[in-house]
Amino acid sequence: MVKNVGVPVIAEGGIHYPEQLRQSLNAGALCAVVGGAITRPQEITQRFVSVLKR
């Protein structure tokens, strides 16, 4: 999709695990919305930070 639309793509929905975020960014998404992060911010943020530091 990223290659075909010609505009920046924001991934949204169904991103519950850091691996899903990484897949979205690797597929070319400019950024991603992780809405569920507001329910358990410290736990979820730590998961994402640990993956992005790799």
mmCIF entry with sequence, helices, sheets and N, C-alpha, C, O atoms, coordinates in Angstrom:
data_MODEL
# 
_entry.id   MODEL 
# 
_entity.id                         1 
_entity.type                       polymer 
_entity.pdbx_number_of_molecules   1 
# 
_entity_poly.entity_id                      1 
_entity_poly.type                           'polypeptide(L)' 
_entity_poly.nstd_linkage                   no 
_entity_poly.nstd_monomer                   no 
_entity_poly.pdbx_seq_one_letter_code       MVKNVGVPVIAEGGIHYPEQLRQSLNAGALCAVVGGAITRPQEITQRFVSVLKR 
_entity_poly.pdbx_seq_one_letter_code_can   MVKNVGVPVIAEGGIHYPEQLRQSLNAGALCAVVGGAITRPQEITQRFVSVLKR 
_entity_poly.pdbx_strand_id                 A 
# 
loop_
_entity_poly_seq.entity_id 
_entity_poly_seq.num 
_entity_poly_seq.mon_id 
_entity_poly_seq.hetero 
1 1  MET n 
1 2  VAL n 
1 3  LYS n 
1 4  ASN n 
1 5  VAL n 
1 6  GLY n 
1 7  VAL n 
1 8  PRO n 
1 9  VAL n 
1 10 ILE n 
1 11 ALA n 
1 12 GLU n 
1 13 GLY n 
1 14 GLY n 
1 15 ILE n 
1 16 HIS n 
1 17 TYR n 
1 18 PRO n 
1 19 GLU n 
1 20 GLN n 
1 21 LEU n 
1 22 ARG n 
1 23 GLN n 
1 24 SER n 
1 25 LEU n 
1 26 ASN n 
1 27 ALA n 
1 28 GLY n 
1 29 ALA n 
1 30 LEU n 
1 31 CYS n 
1 32 ALA n 
1 33 VAL n 
1 34 VAL n 
1 35 GLY n 
1 36 GLY n 
1 37 ALA n 
1 38 ILE n 
1 39 THR n 
1 40 ARG n 
1 41 PRO n 
1 42 GLN n 
1 43 GLU n 
1 44 ILE n 
1 45 THR n 
1 46 GLN n 
1 47 ARG n 
1 48 PHE n 
1 49 VAL n 
1 50 SER n 
1 51 VAL n 
1 52 LEU n 
1 53 LYS n 
1 54 ARG n 
# 
_struct_asym.id          A 
_struct_asym.entity_id   1 
# 
loop_
_struct_conf.conf_type_id 
_struct_conf.id 
_struct_conf.pdbx_PDB_helix_id 
_struct_conf.beg_label_comp_id 
_struct_conf.beg_label_asym_id 
_struct_conf.beg_label_seq_id 
_struct_conf.pdbx_beg_PDB_ins_code 
_struct_conf.end_label_comp_id 
_struct_conf.end_label_asym_id 
_struct_conf.end_label_seq_id 
_struct_conf.pdbx_end_PDB_ins_code 
_struct_conf.beg_auth_comp_id 
_struct_conf.beg_auth_asym_id 
_struct_conf.beg_auth_seq_id 
_struct_conf.end_auth_comp_id 
_struct_conf.end_auth_asym_id 
_struct_conf.end_auth_seq_id 
_struct_conf.pdbx_PDB_helix_class 
_struct_conf.details 
_struct_conf.pdbx_PDB_helix_length 
HELX_P HELX_P1 AA1 VAL A 2  ? VAL A 5  ? VAL A 2  VAL A 5  1 ? 4  
HELX_P HELX_P2 AA2 PRO A 18 ? ASN A 26 ? PRO A 18 ASN A 26 1 ? 9  
HELX_P HELX_P3 AA3 GLY A 35 ? ILE A 38 ? GLY A 35 ILE A 38 5 ? 4  
HELX_P HELX_P4 AA4 PRO A 41 ? LEU A 52 ? PRO A 41 LEU A 52 1 ? 12 
# 
_struct_conf_type.id          HELX_P 
_struct_conf_type.criteria    ? 
_struct_conf_type.reference   ? 
# 
_struct_sheet.id               AA1 
_struct_sheet.type             ? 
_struct_sheet.number_strands   2 
_struct_sheet.details          ? 
# 
_struct_sheet_order.sheet_id     AA1 
_struct_sheet_order.range_id_1   1 
_struct_sheet_order.range_id_2   2 
_struct_sheet_order.offset       ? 
_struct_sheet_order.sense        parallel 
# 
loop_
_struct_sheet_range.sheet_id 
_struct_sheet_range.id 
_struct_sheet_range.beg_label_comp_id 
_struct_sheet_range.beg_label_asym_id 
_struct_sheet_range.beg_label_seq_id 
_struct_sheet_range.pdbx_beg_PDB_ins_code 
_struct_sheet_range.end_label_comp_id 
_struct_sheet_range.end_label_asym_id 
_struct_sheet_range.end_label_seq_id 
_struct_sheet_range.pdbx_end_PDB_ins_code 
_struct_sheet_range.beg_auth_comp_id 
_struct_sheet_range.beg_auth_asym_id 
_struct_sheet_range.beg_auth_seq_id 
_struct_sheet_range.end_auth_comp_id 
_struct_sheet_range.end_auth_asym_id 
_struct_sheet_range.end_auth_seq_id 
AA1 1 ILE A 10 ? GLU A 12 ? ILE A 10 GLU A 12 
AA1 2 CYS A 31 ? VAL A 33 ? CYS A 31 VAL A 33 
# 
loop_
_atom_site.group_PDB 
_atom_site.id 
_atom_site.type_symbol 
_atom_site.label_atom_id 
_atom_site.label_alt_id 
_atom_site.label_comp_id 
_atom_site.label_asym_id 
_atom_site.label_entity_id 
_atom_site.label_seq_id 
_atom_site.pdbx_PDB_ins_code 
_atom_site.Cartn_x 
_atom_site.Cartn_y 
_atom_site.Cartn_z 
_atom_site.occupancy 
_atom_site.B_iso_or_equiv 
_atom_site.pdbx_formal_charge 
_atom_site.auth_seq_id 
_atom_site.auth_comp_id 
_atom_site.auth_asym_id 
_atom_site.auth_atom_id 
_atom_site.pdbx_PDB_model_num 
ATOM 1   N N  . MET A 1 1  ? 0.823  -1.187 0.000  1.00 0.00 ? 1  MET A N  1 
ATOM 2   C CA . MET A 1 1  ? 0.000  0.000  0.000  1.00 0.00 ? 1  MET A CA 1 
ATOM 3   C C  . MET A 1 1  ? 0.869  1.253  0.000  1.00 0.00 ? 1  MET A C  1 
ATOM 4   O O  . MET A 1 1  ? 0.587  2.203  -0.731 1.00 0.00 ? 1  MET A O  1 
ATOM 5   N N  . VAL A 1 2  ? 1.908  1.262  0.803  1.00 0.00 ? 2  VAL A N  1 
ATOM 6   C CA . VAL A 1 2  ? 2.775  2.436  0.906  1.00 0.00 ? 2  VAL A CA 1 
ATOM 7   C C  . VAL A 1 2  ? 3.317  2.829  -0.467 1.00 0.00 ? 2  VAL A C  1 
ATOM 8   O O  . VAL A 1 2  ? 3.367  4.011  -0.805 1.00 0.00 ? 2  VAL A O  1 
ATOM 9   N N  . LYS A 1 3  ? 3.717  1.844  -1.248 1.00 0.00 ? 3  LYS A N  1 
ATOM 10  C CA . LYS A 1 3  ? 4.287  2.118  -2.568 1.00 0.00 ? 3  LYS A CA 1 
ATOM 11  C C  . LYS A 1 3  ? 3.245  2.636  -3.551 1.00 0.00 ? 3  LYS A C  1 
ATOM 12  O O  . LYS A 1 3  ? 3.586  3.367  -4.480 1.00 0.00 ? 3  LYS A O  1 
ATOM 13  N N  . ASN A 1 4  ? 1.984  2.270  -3.360 1.00 0.00 ? 4  ASN A N  1 
ATOM 14  C CA . ASN A 1 4  ? 0.959  2.593  -4.350 1.00 0.00 ? 4  ASN A CA 1 
ATOM 15  C C  . ASN A 1 4  ? 0.203  3.887  -4.104 1.00 0.00 ? 4  ASN A C  1 
ATOM 16  O O  . ASN A 1 4  ? -0.352 4.445  -5.051 1.00 0.00 ? 4  ASN A O  1 
ATOM 17  N N  . VAL A 1 5  ? 0.156  4.390  -2.882 1.00 0.00 ? 5  VAL A N  1 
ATOM 18  C CA . VAL A 1 5  ? -0.688 5.552  -2.610 1.00 0.00 ? 5  VAL A CA 1 
ATOM 19  C C  . VAL A 1 5  ? 0.014  6.892  -2.805 1.00 0.00 ? 5  VAL A C  1 
ATOM 20  O O  . VAL A 1 5  ? -0.645 7.900  -3.058 1.00 0.00 ? 5  VAL A O  1 
ATOM 21  N N  . GLY A 1 6  ? 1.326  6.918  -2.691 1.00 0.00 ? 6  GLY A N  1 
ATOM 22  C CA . GLY A 1 6  ? 2.049  8.152  -2.951 1.00 0.00 ? 6  GLY A CA 1 
ATOM 23  C C  . GLY A 1 6  ? 1.948  9.216  -1.865 1.00 0.00 ? 6  GLY A C  1 
ATOM 24  O O  . GLY A 1 6  ? 2.354  10.358 -2.081 1.00 0.00 ? 6  GLY A O  1 
ATOM 25  N N  . VAL A 1 7  ? 1.422  8.863  -0.723 1.00 0.00 ? 7  VAL A N  1 
ATOM 26  C CA . VAL A 1 7  ? 1.340  9.785  0.414  1.00 0.00 ? 7  VAL A CA 1 
ATOM 27  C C  . VAL A 1 7  ? 1.789  9.034  1.661  1.00 0.00 ? 7  VAL A C  1 
ATOM 28  O O  . VAL A 1 7  ? 1.771  7.803  1.672  1.00 0.00 ? 7  VAL A O  1 
ATOM 29  N N  . PRO A 1 8  ? 2.189  9.745  2.710  1.00 0.00 ? 8  PRO A N  1 
ATOM 30  C CA . PRO A 1 8  ? 2.582  9.053  3.941  1.00 0.00 ? 8  PRO A CA 1 
ATOM 31  C C  . PRO A 1 8  ? 1.442  8.208  4.499  1.00 0.00 ? 8  PRO A C  1 
ATOM 32  O O  . PRO A 1 8  ? 0.280  8.610  4.460  1.00 0.00 ? 8  PRO A O  1 
ATOM 33  N N  . VAL A 1 9  ? 1.787  7.041  5.015  1.00 0.00 ? 9  VAL A N  1 
ATOM 34  C CA . VAL A 1 9  ? 0.800  6.115  5.574  1.00 0.00 ? 9  VAL A CA 1 
ATOM 35  C C  . VAL A 1 9  ? 1.020  6.007  7.083  1.00 0.00 ? 9  VAL A C  1 
ATOM 36  O O  . VAL A 1 9  ? 2.146  5.838  7.549  1.00 0.00 ? 9  VAL A O  1 
ATOM 37  N N  . ILE A 1 10 ? -0.071 6.106  7.830  1.00 0.00 ? 10 ILE A N  1 
ATOM 38  C CA . ILE A 1 10 ? -0.034 5.920  9.274  1.00 0.00 ? 10 ILE A CA 1 
ATOM 39  C C  . ILE A 1 10 ? -0.752 4.612  9.583  1.00 0.00 ? 10 ILE A C  1 
ATOM 40  O O  . ILE A 1 10 ? -1.929 4.453  9.260  1.00 0.00 ? 10 ILE A O  1 
ATOM 41  N N  . ALA A 1 11 ? -0.042 3.680  10.207 1.00 0.00 ? 11 ALA A N  1 
ATOM 42  C CA . ALA A 1 11 ? -0.648 2.400  10.583 1.00 0.00 ? 11 ALA A CA 1 
ATOM 43  C C  . ALA A 1 11 ? -1.503 2.620  11.826 1.00 0.00 ? 11 ALA A C  1 
ATOM 44  O O  . ALA A 1 11 ? -1.085 3.314  12.754 1.00 0.00 ? 11 ALA A O  1 
ATOM 45  N N  . GLU A 1 12 ? -2.687 2.037  11.848 1.00 0.00 ? 12 GLU A N  1 
ATOM 46  C CA . GLU A 1 12 ? -3.576 2.211  12.996 1.00 0.00 ? 12 GLU A CA 1 
ATOM 47  C C  . GLU A 1 12 ? -4.471 0.999  13.133 1.00 0.00 ? 12 GLU A C  1 
ATOM 48  O O  . GLU A 1 12 ? -5.016 0.497  12.150 1.00 0.00 ? 12 GLU A O  1 
ATOM 49  N N  . GLY A 1 13 ? -4.618 0.535  14.359 1.00 0.00 ? 13 GLY A N  1 
ATOM 50  C CA . GLY A 1 13 ? -5.528 -0.569 14.627 1.00 0.00 ? 13 GLY A CA 1 
ATOM 51  C C  . GLY A 1 13 ? -4.824 -1.902 14.689 1.00 0.00 ? 13 GLY A C  1 
ATOM 52  O O  . GLY A 1 13 ? -4.055 -2.255 13.794 1.00 0.00 ? 13 GLY A O  1 
ATOM 53  N N  . GLY A 1 14 ? -5.087 -2.632 15.735 1.00 0.00 ? 14 GLY A N  1 
ATOM 54  C CA . GLY A 1 14 ? -4.563 -3.981 15.861 1.00 0.00 ? 14 GLY A CA 1 
ATOM 55  C C  . GLY A 1 14 ? -3.089 -4.079 16.212 1.00 0.00 ? 14 GLY A C  1 
ATOM 56  O O  . GLY A 1 14 ? -2.495 -5.150 16.091 1.00 0.00 ? 14 GLY A O  1 
ATOM 57  N N  . ILE A 1 15 ? -2.496 -2.987 16.640 1.00 0.00 ? 15 ILE A N  1 
ATOM 58  C CA . ILE A 1 15 ? -1.080 -3.028 17.020 1.00 0.00 ? 15 ILE A CA 1 
ATOM 59  C C  . ILE A 1 15 ? -1.023 -3.194 18.535 1.00 0.00 ? 15 ILE A C  1 
ATOM 60  O O  . ILE A 1 15 ? -1.119 -2.224 19.287 1.00 0.00 ? 15 ILE A O  1 
ATOM 61  N N  . HIS A 1 16 ? -0.866 -4.438 18.963 1.00 0.00 ? 16 HIS A N  1 
ATOM 62  C CA . HIS A 1 16 ? -0.887 -4.758 20.388 1.00 0.00 ? 16 HIS A CA 1 
ATOM 63  C C  . HIS A 1 16 ? 0.480  -5.160 20.922 1.00 0.00 ? 16 HIS A C  1 
ATOM 64  O O  . HIS A 1 16 ? 0.705  -5.143 22.132 1.00 0.00 ? 16 HIS A O  1 
ATOM 65  N N  . TYR A 1 17 ? 1.389  -5.519 20.031 1.00 0.00 ? 17 TYR A N  1 
ATOM 66  C CA . TYR A 1 17 ? 2.702  -6.013 20.438 1.00 0.00 ? 17 TYR A CA 1 
ATOM 67  C C  . TYR A 1 17 ? 3.794  -5.278 19.678 1.00 0.00 ? 17 TYR A C  1 
ATOM 68  O O  . TYR A 1 17 ? 3.575  -4.835 18.551 1.00 0.00 ? 17 TYR A O  1 
ATOM 69  N N  . PRO A 1 18 ? 4.955  -5.147 20.278 1.00 0.00 ? 18 PRO A N  1 
ATOM 70  C CA . PRO A 1 18 ? 6.047  -4.448 19.609 1.00 0.00 ? 18 PRO A CA 1 
ATOM 71  C C  . PRO A 1 18 ? 6.396  -5.028 18.237 1.00 0.00 ? 18 PRO A C  1 
ATOM 72  O O  . PRO A 1 18 ? 6.775  -4.290 17.327 1.00 0.00 ? 18 PRO A O  1 
ATOM 73  N N  . GLU A 1 19 ? 6.270  -6.320 18.093 1.00 0.00 ? 19 GLU A N  1 
ATOM 74  C CA . GLU A 1 19 ? 6.578  -6.944 16.801 1.00 0.00 ? 19 GLU A CA 1 
ATOM 75  C C  . GLU A 1 19 ? 5.646  -6.421 15.705 1.00 0.00 ? 19 GLU A C  1 
ATOM 76  O O  . GLU A 1 19 ? 6.061  -6.256 14.558 1.00 0.00 ? 19 GLU A O  1 
ATOM 77  N N  . GLN A 1 20 ? 4.396  -6.164 16.063 1.00 0.00 ? 20 GLN A N  1 
ATOM 78  C CA . GLN A 1 20 ? 3.446  -5.618 15.093 1.00 0.00 ? 20 GLN A CA 1 
ATOM 79  C C  . GLN A 1 20 ? 3.817  -4.190 14.702 1.00 0.00 ? 20 GLN A C  1 
ATOM 80  O O  . GLN A 1 20 ? 3.663  -3.797 13.546 1.00 0.00 ? 20 GLN A O  1 
ATOM 81  N N  . LEU A 1 21 ? 4.302  -3.425 15.663 1.00 0.00 ? 21 LEU A N  1 
ATOM 82  C CA . LEU A 1 21 ? 4.775  -2.079 15.361 1.00 0.00 ? 21 LEU A CA 1 
ATOM 83  C C  . LEU A 1 21 ? 5.966  -2.153 14.418 1.00 0.00 ? 21 LEU A C  1 
ATOM 84  O O  . LEU A 1 21 ? 6.017  -1.430 13.423 1.00 0.00 ? 21 LEU A O  1 
ATOM 85  N N  . ARG A 1 22 ? 6.914  -3.011 14.719 1.00 0.00 ? 22 ARG A N  1 
ATOM 86  C CA . ARG A 1 22 ? 8.099  -3.156 13.876 1.00 0.00 ? 22 ARG A CA 1 
ATOM 87  C C  . ARG A 1 22 ? 7.703  -3.546 12.461 1.00 0.00 ? 22 ARG A C  1 
ATOM 88  O O  . ARG A 1 22 ? 8.257  -3.009 11.501 1.00 0.00 ? 22 ARG A O  1 
ATOM 89  N N  . GLN A 1 23 ? 6.758  -4.469 12.308 1.00 0.00 ? 23 GLN A N  1 
ATOM 90  C CA . GLN A 1 23 ? 6.298  -4.881 10.977 1.00 0.00 ? 23 GLN A CA 1 
ATOM 91  C C  . GLN A 1 23 ? 5.694  -3.697 10.223 1.00 0.00 ? 23 GLN A C  1 
ATOM 92  O O  . GLN A 1 23 ? 5.941  -3.522 9.030  1.00 0.00 ? 23 GLN A O  1 
ATOM 93  N N  . SER A 1 24 ? 4.913  -2.899 10.914 1.00 0.00 ? 24 SER A N  1 
ATOM 94  C CA . SER A 1 24 ? 4.291  -1.727 10.281 1.00 0.00 ? 24 SER A CA 1 
ATOM 95  C C  . SER A 1 24 ? 5.335  -0.741 9.788  1.00 0.00 ? 24 SER A C  1 
ATOM 96  O O  . SER A 1 24 ? 5.251  -0.246 8.664  1.00 0.00 ? 24 SER A O  1 
ATOM 97  N N  . LEU A 1 25 ? 6.319  -0.457 10.632 1.00 0.00 ? 25 LEU A N  1 
ATOM 98  C CA . LEU A 1 25 ? 7.368  0.483  10.240 1.00 0.00 ? 25 LEU A CA 1 
ATOM 99  C C  . LEU A 1 25 ? 8.248  -0.094 9.142  1.00 0.00 ? 25 LEU A C  1 
ATOM 100 O O  . LEU A 1 25 ? 8.640  0.624  8.222  1.00 0.00 ? 25 LEU A O  1 
ATOM 101 N N  . ASN A 1 26 ? 8.561  -1.373 9.227  1.00 0.00 ? 26 ASN A N  1 
ATOM 102 C CA . ASN A 1 26 ? 9.363  -2.018 8.177  1.00 0.00 ? 26 ASN A CA 1 
ATOM 103 C C  . ASN A 1 26 ? 8.630  -2.047 6.843  1.00 0.00 ? 26 ASN A C  1 
ATOM 104 O O  . ASN A 1 26 ? 9.263  -2.044 5.787  1.00 0.00 ? 26 ASN A O  1 
ATOM 105 N N  . ALA A 1 27 ? 7.299  -2.077 6.883  1.00 0.00 ? 27 ALA A N  1 
ATOM 106 C CA . ALA A 1 27 ? 6.501  -2.085 5.660  1.00 0.00 ? 27 ALA A CA 1 
ATOM 107 C C  . ALA A 1 27 ? 6.398  -0.688 5.046  1.00 0.00 ? 27 ALA A C  1 
ATOM 108 O O  . ALA A 1 27 ? 5.862  -0.523 3.950  1.00 0.00 ? 27 ALA A O  1 
ATOM 109 N N  . GLY A 1 28 ? 6.916  0.315  5.760  1.00 0.00 ? 28 GLY A N  1 
ATOM 110 C CA . GLY A 1 28 ? 6.953  1.657  5.195  1.00 0.00 ? 28 GLY A CA 1 
ATOM 111 C C  . GLY A 1 28 ? 6.037  2.670  5.836  1.00 0.00 ? 28 GLY A C  1 
ATOM 112 O O  . GLY A 1 28 ? 5.979  3.811  5.378  1.00 0.00 ? 28 GLY A O  1 
ATOM 113 N N  . ALA A 1 29 ? 5.318  2.298  6.879  1.00 0.00 ? 29 ALA A N  1 
ATOM 114 C CA . ALA A 1 29 ? 4.469  3.277  7.551  1.00 0.00 ? 29 ALA A CA 1 
ATOM 115 C C  . ALA A 1 29 ? 5.327  4.392  8.133  1.00 0.00 ? 29 ALA A C  1 
ATOM 116 O O  . ALA A 1 29 ? 6.400  4.139  8.681  1.00 0.00 ? 29 ALA A O  1 
ATOM 117 N N  . LEU A 1 30 ? 4.857  5.606  8.013  1.00 0.00 ? 30 LEU A N  1 
ATOM 118 C CA . LEU A 1 30 ? 5.573  6.749  8.565  1.00 0.00 ? 30 LEU A CA 1 
ATOM 119 C C  . LEU A 1 30 ? 5.579  6.697  10.090 1.00 0.00 ? 30 LEU A C  1 
ATOM 120 O O  . LEU A 1 30 ? 6.582  7.005  10.734 1.00 0.00 ? 30 LEU A O  1 
ATOM 121 N N  . CYS A 1 31 ? 4.447  6.304  10.647 1.00 0.00 ? 31 CYS A N  1 
ATOM 122 C CA . CYS A 1 31 ? 4.299  6.159  12.092 1.00 0.00 ? 31 CYS A CA 1 
ATOM 123 C C  . CYS A 1 31 ? 3.118  5.235  12.346 1.00 0.00 ? 31 CYS A C  1 
ATOM 124 O O  . CYS A 1 31 ? 2.480  4.753  11.410 1.00 0.00 ? 31 CYS A O  1 
ATOM 125 N N  . ALA A 1 32 ? 2.833  4.993  13.629 1.00 0.00 ? 32 ALA A N  1 
ATOM 126 C CA . ALA A 1 32 ? 1.746  4.082  13.965 1.00 0.00 ? 32 ALA A CA 1 
ATOM 127 C C  . ALA A 1 32 ? 1.015  4.588  15.203 1.00 0.00 ? 32 ALA A C  1 
ATOM 128 O O  . ALA A 1 32 ? 1.605  5.226  16.074 1.00 0.00 ? 32 ALA A O  1 
ATOM 129 N N  . VAL A 1 33 ? -0.264 4.295  15.263 1.00 0.00 ? 33 VAL A N  1 
ATOM 130 C CA . VAL A 1 33 ? -1.096 4.638  16.409 1.00 0.00 ? 33 VAL A CA 1 
ATOM 131 C C  . VAL A 1 33 ? -1.255 3.386  17.256 1.00 0.00 ? 33 VAL A C  1 
ATOM 132 O O  . VAL A 1 33 ? -1.692 2.343  16.772 1.00 0.00 ? 33 VAL A O  1 
ATOM 133 N N  . VAL A 1 34 ? -0.897 3.504  18.517 1.00 0.00 ? 34 VAL A N  1 
ATOM 134 C CA . VAL A 1 34 ? -1.042 2.389  19.447 1.00 0.00 ? 34 VAL A CA 1 
ATOM 135 C C  . VAL A 1 34 ? -2.047 2.838  20.508 1.00 0.00 ? 34 VAL A C  1 
ATOM 136 O O  . VAL A 1 34 ? -1.656 3.232  21.607 1.00 0.00 ? 34 VAL A O  1 
ATOM 137 N N  . GLY A 1 35 ? -3.321 2.781  20.188 1.00 0.00 ? 35 GLY A N  1 
ATOM 138 C CA . GLY A 1 35 ? -4.362 3.309  21.053 1.00 0.00 ? 35 GLY A CA 1 
ATOM 139 C C  . GLY A 1 35 ? -4.506 2.612  22.383 1.00 0.00 ? 35 GLY A C  1 
ATOM 140 O O  . GLY A 1 35 ? -4.793 3.262  23.388 1.00 0.00 ? 35 GLY A O  1 
ATOM 141 N N  . GLY A 1 36 ? -4.317 1.312  22.419 1.00 0.00 ? 36 GLY A N  1 
ATOM 142 C CA . GLY A 1 36 ? -4.466 0.573  23.663 1.00 0.00 ? 36 GLY A CA 1 
ATOM 143 C C  . GLY A 1 36 ? -3.436 0.935  24.709 1.00 0.00 ? 36 GLY A C  1 
ATOM 144 O O  . GLY A 1 36 ? -3.569 0.547  25.870 1.00 0.00 ? 36 GLY A O  1 
ATOM 145 N N  . ALA A 1 37 ? -2.407 1.675  24.316 1.00 0.00 ? 37 ALA A N  1 
ATOM 146 C CA . ALA A 1 37 ? -1.343 2.028  25.247 1.00 0.00 ? 37 ALA A CA 1 
ATOM 147 C C  . ALA A 1 37 ? -1.849 2.894  26.393 1.00 0.00 ? 37 ALA A C  1 
ATOM 148 O O  . ALA A 1 37 ? -1.190 2.977  27.429 1.00 0.00 ? 37 ALA A O  1 
ATOM 149 N N  . ILE A 1 38 ? -2.986 3.531  26.235 1.00 0.00 ? 38 ILE A N  1 
ATOM 150 C CA . ILE A 1 38 ? -3.469 4.407  27.311 1.00 0.00 ? 38 ILE A CA 1 
ATOM 151 C C  . ILE A 1 38 ? -4.026 3.624  28.492 1.00 0.00 ? 38 ILE A C  1 
ATOM 152 O O  . ILE A 1 38 ? -4.197 4.179  29.577 1.00 0.00 ? 38 ILE A O  1 
ATOM 153 N N  . THR A 1 39 ? -4.310 2.347  28.294 1.00 0.00 ? 39 THR A N  1 
ATOM 154 C CA . THR A 1 39 ? -4.895 1.574  29.395 1.00 0.00 ? 39 THR A CA 1 
ATOM 155 C C  . THR A 1 39 ? -3.859 1.034  30.363 1.00 0.00 ? 39 THR A C  1 
ATOM 156 O O  . THR A 1 39 ? -4.159 0.850  31.543 1.00 0.00 ? 39 THR A O  1 
ATOM 157 N N  . ARG A 1 40 ? -2.661 0.778  29.895 1.00 0.00 ? 40 ARG A N  1 
ATOM 158 C CA . ARG A 1 40 ? -1.565 0.291  30.742 1.00 0.00 ? 40 ARG A CA 1 
ATOM 159 C C  . ARG A 1 40 ? -0.267 0.933  30.258 1.00 0.00 ? 40 ARG A C  1 
ATOM 160 O O  . ARG A 1 40 ? 0.618  0.236  29.762 1.00 0.00 ? 40 ARG A O  1 
ATOM 161 N N  . PRO A 1 41 ? -0.146 2.240  30.395 1.00 0.00 ? 41 PRO A N  1 
ATOM 162 C CA . PRO A 1 41 ? 0.945  2.954  29.736 1.00 0.00 ? 41 PRO A CA 1 
ATOM 163 C C  . PRO A 1 41 ? 2.344  2.500  30.124 1.00 0.00 ? 41 PRO A C  1 
ATOM 164 O O  . PRO A 1 41 ? 3.200  2.376  29.248 1.00 0.00 ? 41 PRO A O  1 
ATOM 165 N N  . GLN A 1 42 ? 2.608  2.253  31.379 1.00 0.00 ? 42 GLN A N  1 
ATOM 166 C CA . GLN A 1 42 ? 3.967  1.872  31.748 1.00 0.00 ? 42 GLN A CA 1 
ATOM 167 C C  . GLN A 1 42 ? 4.349  0.508  31.197 1.00 0.00 ? 42 GLN A C  1 
ATOM 168 O O  . GLN A 1 42 ? 5.445  0.337  30.664 1.00 0.00 ? 42 GLN A O  1 
ATOM 169 N N  . GLU A 1 43 ? 3.461  -0.455 31.320 1.00 0.00 ? 43 GLU A N  1 
ATOM 170 C CA . GLU A 1 43 ? 3.741  -1.809 30.832 1.00 0.00 ? 43 GLU A CA 1 
ATOM 171 C C  . GLU A 1 43 ? 3.918  -1.825 29.319 1.00 0.00 ? 43 GLU A C  1 
ATOM 172 O O  . GLU A 1 43 ? 4.882  -2.389 28.802 1.00 0.00 ? 43 GLU A O  1 
ATOM 173 N N  . ILE A 1 44 ? 3.006  -1.218 28.636 1.00 0.00 ? 44 ILE A N  1 
ATOM 174 C CA . ILE A 1 44 ? 3.042  -1.244 27.171 1.00 0.00 ? 44 ILE A CA 1 
ATOM 175 C C  . ILE A 1 44 ? 4.205  -0.419 26.641 1.00 0.00 ? 44 ILE A C  1 
ATOM 176 O O  . ILE A 1 44 ? 4.873  -0.835 25.694 1.00 0.00 ? 44 ILE A O  1 
ATOM 177 N N  . THR A 1 45 ? 4.458  0.736  27.231 1.00 0.00 ? 45 THR A N  1 
ATOM 178 C CA . THR A 1 45 ? 5.571  1.567  26.784 1.00 0.00 ? 45 THR A CA 1 
ATOM 179 C C  . THR A 1 45 ? 6.890  0.829  26.926 1.00 0.00 ? 45 THR A C  1 
ATOM 180 O O  . THR A 1 45 ? 7.731  0.895  26.029 1.00 0.00 ? 45 THR A O  1 
ATOM 181 N N  . GLN A 1 46 ? 7.085  0.137  28.019 1.00 0.00 ? 46 GLN A N  1 
ATOM 182 C CA . GLN A 1 46 ? 8.324  -0.613 28.225 1.00 0.00 ? 46 GLN A CA 1 
ATOM 183 C C  . GLN A 1 46 ? 8.517  -1.678 27.150 1.00 0.00 ? 46 GLN A C  1 
ATOM 184 O O  . GLN A 1 46 ? 9.633  -1.875 26.670 1.00 0.00 ? 46 GLN A O  1 
ATOM 185 N N  . ARG A 1 47 ? 7.445  -2.365 26.768 1.00 0.00 ? 47 ARG A N  1 
ATOM 186 C CA . ARG A 1 47 ? 7.548  -3.367 25.702 1.00 0.00 ? 47 ARG A CA 1 
ATOM 187 C C  . ARG A 1 47 ? 8.036  -2.736 24.406 1.00 0.00 ? 47 ARG A C  1 
ATOM 188 O O  . ARG A 1 47 ? 8.919  -3.272 23.736 1.00 0.00 ? 47 ARG A O  1 
ATOM 189 N N  . PHE A 1 48 ? 7.455  -1.598 24.061 1.00 0.00 ? 48 PHE A N  1 
ATOM 190 C CA . PHE A 1 48 ? 7.813  -0.942 22.811 1.00 0.00 ? 48 PHE A CA 1 
ATOM 191 C C  . PHE A 1 48 ? 9.224  -0.371 22.855 1.00 0.00 ? 48 PHE A C  1 
ATOM 192 O O  . PHE A 1 48 ? 9.976  -0.512 21.891 1.00 0.00 ? 48 PHE A O  1 
ATOM 193 N N  . VAL A 1 49 ? 9.586  0.259  23.939 1.00 0.00 ? 49 VAL A N  1 
ATOM 194 C CA . VAL A 1 49 ? 10.923 0.842  24.058 1.00 0.00 ? 49 VAL A CA 1 
ATOM 195 C C  . VAL A 1 49 ? 11.990 -0.233 23.957 1.00 0.00 ? 49 VAL A C  1 
ATOM 196 O O  . VAL A 1 49 ? 13.005 -0.032 23.290 1.00 0.00 ? 49 VAL A O  1 
ATOM 197 N N  . SER A 1 50 ? 11.780 -1.366 24.603 1.00 0.00 ? 50 SER A N  1 
ATOM 198 C CA . SER A 1 50 ? 12.789 -2.429 24.564 1.00 0.00 ? 50 SER A CA 1 
ATOM 199 C C  . SER A 1 50 ? 13.009 -2.947 23.142 1.00 0.00 ? 50 SER A C  1 
ATOM 200 O O  . SER A 1 50 ? 14.133 -3.293 22.781 1.00 0.00 ? 50 SER A O  1 
ATOM 201 N N  . VAL A 1 51 ? 11.964 -3.004 22.345 1.00 0.00 ? 51 VAL A N  1 
ATOM 202 C CA . VAL A 1 51 ? 12.115 -3.475 20.965 1.00 0.00 ? 51 VAL A CA 1 
ATOM 203 C C  . VAL A 1 51 ? 12.768 -2.399 20.093 1.00 0.00 ? 51 VAL A C  1 
ATOM 204 O O  . VAL A 1 51 ? 13.621 -2.715 19.263 1.00 0.00 ? 51 VAL A O  1 
ATOM 205 N N  . LEU A 1 52 ? 12.388 -1.163 20.267 1.00 0.00 ? 52 LEU A N  1 
ATOM 206 C CA . LEU A 1 52 ? 12.930 -0.108 19.426 1.00 0.00 ? 52 LEU A CA 1 
ATOM 207 C C  . LEU A 1 52 ? 14.396 0.167  19.721 1.00 0.00 ? 52 LEU A C  1 
ATOM 208 O O  . LEU A 1 52 ? 15.098 0.720  18.875 1.00 0.00 ? 52 LEU A O  1 
ATOM 209 N N  . LYS A 1 53 ? 14.869 -0.205 20.897 1.00 0.00 ? 53 LYS A N  1 
ATOM 210 C CA . LYS A 1 53 ? 16.284 -0.011 21.238 1.00 0.00 ? 53 LYS A CA 1 
ATOM 211 C C  . LYS A 1 53 ? 17.183 -1.051 20.587 1.00 0.00 ? 53 LYS A C  1 
ATOM 212 O O  . LYS A 1 53 ? 18.403 -0.882 20.579 1.00 0.00 ? 53 LYS A O  1 
ATOM 213 N N  . ARG A 1 54 ? 16.617 -2.118 20.043 1.00 0.00 ? 54 ARG A N  1 
ATOM 214 C CA . ARG A 1 54 ? 17.425 -3.182 19.434 1.00 0.00 ? 54 ARG A CA 1 
ATOM 215 C C  . ARG A 1 54 ? 18.110 -2.728 18.190 1.00 0.00 ? 54 ARG A C  1 
ATOM 216 O O  . ARG A 1 54 ? 18.827 -3.506 17.561 1.00 0.00 ? 54 ARG A O  1 
# 
